[in-house]
């Protein structure tokens, strides 16, 4: 067993992982704040939050730089137990 005891998710139940964008819509920004070619779907100007939910229990959330594996994986490895059942899209 690793030295962090039972602090990691997924030791007793599956863990659901997903990301979301937090921030206002581009169309609602003041014209002087908008950046040219900014759009809704790319998440430009929004914080990306990675959420991890252990079914029936604990929740963890953390911001990530972008949605690439190299930026999300360290957060997941730090919070989810090795061998845990992970459910994601």
C-alpha positions as CSV (number, residue, x, y, z in Angstrom):
1,X,0.0,0.0,0.0
2,X,1.3,3.5,-0.8
3,X,2.0,6.0,1.9
4,X,-1.1,8.1,1.4
5,X,-3.4,5.6,3.1
6,X,-7.1,5.8,2.0
7,X,-6.9,9.3,0.6
8,X,-7.1,8.3,-3.0
9,X,-10.4,7.7,-4.8
10,X,-11.4,4.4,-6.2
11,X,-10.4,2.0,-3.5
12,X,-14.0,1.0,-2.7
13,X,-16.1,2.3,-5.7
14,X,-15.8,3.3,-9.4
15,X,-14.6,6.8,-10.1
16,X,-16.3,9.0,-12.7
17,X,-14.0,11.6,-14.3
18,X,-15.0,14.5,-16.6
19,X,-13.9,18.0,-17.4
20,X,-15.9,21.2,-17.9
21,X,-15.3,24.8,-18.8
22,X,-16.1,27.5,-16.2
23,X,-16.6,31.0,-17.4
24,X,-19.0,33.3,-19.2
25,X,-20.1,33.2,-22.8
26,X,-18.1,35.0,-25.4
27,X,-21.2,36.8,-26.6
28,X,-21.8,38.3,-23.2
29,X,-18.3,39.8,-22.9
30,X,-17.8,43.5,-23.4
31,X,-16.5,44.2,-26.9
32,X,-13.2,45.5,-25.5
33,X,-12.6,42.2,-23.6
34,X,-13.2,39.9,-26.5
35,X,-10.2,38.4,-28.3
36,X,-10.6,38.1,-32.1
37,X,-11.5,34.6,-33.2
38,X,-12.6,33.5,-29.7
39,X,-15.4,30.9,-29.9
40,X,-17.7,29.0,-27.5
41,X,-16.6,25.4,-28.0
42,X,-12.9,25.7,-27.7
43,X,-13.0,27.0,-24.1
44,X,-11.0,30.1,-24.9
45,X,-10.6,32.3,-21.9
46,X,-12.3,29.8,-19.6
47,X,-10.9,27.7,-16.7
48,X,-10.9,24.0,-17.4
49,X,-11.9,22.0,-14.3
50,X,-11.3,18.3,-14.0
51,X,-13.8,16.6,-11.7
52,X,-13.5,13.2,-10.1
53,X,-16.4,11.6,-8.3
54,X,-16.2,8.4,-6.4
55,X,-19.7,6.8,-6.6
56,X,-21.4,7.2,-3.3
57,X,-18.7,9.2,-1.8
58,X,-15.9,11.7,-2.3
59,X,-15.5,14.4,-4.9
60,X,-12.3,16.0,-6.1
61,X,-11.9,18.9,-8.6
62,X,-8.8,20.6,-9.9
63,X,-8.0,23.1,-12.7
64,X,-5.9,21.9,-15.6
65,X,-4.1,23.9,-18.3
66,X,-5.8,22.1,-21.2
67,X,-7.5,18.9,-22.1
68,X,-4.4,17.0,-23.4
69,X,-3.4,13.7,-21.7
70,X,0.0,15.1,-20.5
71,X,-1.8,17.8,-18.5
72,X,-4.7,15.7,-17.1
73,X,-2.9,12.5,-16.3
74,X,-0.8,13.8,-13.3
75,X,-3.9,15.1,-11.6
76,X,-5.7,11.8,-12.1
77,X,-2.7,9.7,-10.9
78,X,-2.4,11.9,-7.8
79,X,-6.1,11.4,-6.8
80,X,-7.1,8.0,-8.0
81,X,-5.8,4.7,-6.7
82,X,-4.0,2.4,-9.0
83,X,-6.3,-0.3,-10.4
84,X,-9.4,1.7,-9.7
85,X,-12.4,1.3,-12.1
86,X,-12.5,4.6,-14.0
87,X,-15.6,5.8,-16.0
88,X,-15.1,8.6,-18.4
89,X,-16.1,9.8,-21.8
